[in-house]
């Protein structure tokens, strides 16, 4: 029985590790930017609901005030909606922090919460876009179509980030 030579880290191994670090850095930056932006937007909407400036608020309906669509999970009404929006903003901030933890199970919980959060935004955006799709093509605001595409890309980044850092062992 012979022994195979242990592969050296070399250029190929070093390049692979550098590319993984760059992938994780990019997707982590996207995760934090999306998390912070969505939390800030929810707090902004909650302030409008709390002060009574708005009776209904949804981040995906901000482009078109006449939009009657109520996206699942991202529609808020009245004072109770303001509290729910602030709770969601706090939840996404907690999930961002948990996704960076040294403890593997808490990190996995944070990663799963971020996948759910970005997935909810992406599904809601696709649902809103589907309402504006006619037989000939897109008839609504092009900005909404671009936002929906961006949210689907963000969801993909969240899944990729979770896939990359799911089994990372951190030693302190």
RAWO-V914540 format. One record per pair of residues at least 24 apart in sequence whose ideal C-beta (glycine too) atoms are under 7 Angstrom apart, sorted by the first residue. I is the first residue (numbers start at 1). J is the second residue. Records with the same first field share a line. If there is no record, write none. Layout:
I=J ; J
This chain:
20=164
23=164
24=161 ; 164 ; 165
27=157 ; 160 ; 161
28=161
30=154 ; 157
31=96 ; 99 ; 114 ; 157 ; 158 ; 161
32=96
34=118 ; 154
35=92 ; 93 ; 96 ; 114
38=92 ; 121
39=89 ; 92 ; 93
42=85 ; 88 ; 89
43=86 ; 89
45=76 ; 85
46=82 ; 85 ; 86
49=76 ; 78 ; 79 ; 81 ; 82 ; 85
50=79 ; 82
57=81
60=124 ; 125 ; 128
63=141 ; 143 ; 144
64=141
69=128 ; 131
71=124 ; 127 ; 128
72=124
73=120 ; 124
74=120 ; 124
92=117
102=170 ; 172
108=166
111=162 ; 165 ; 166
114=158
115=158 ; 159 ; 162
118=154 ; 155 ; 158
119=155
121=151
122=151 ; 152 ; 155
125=151
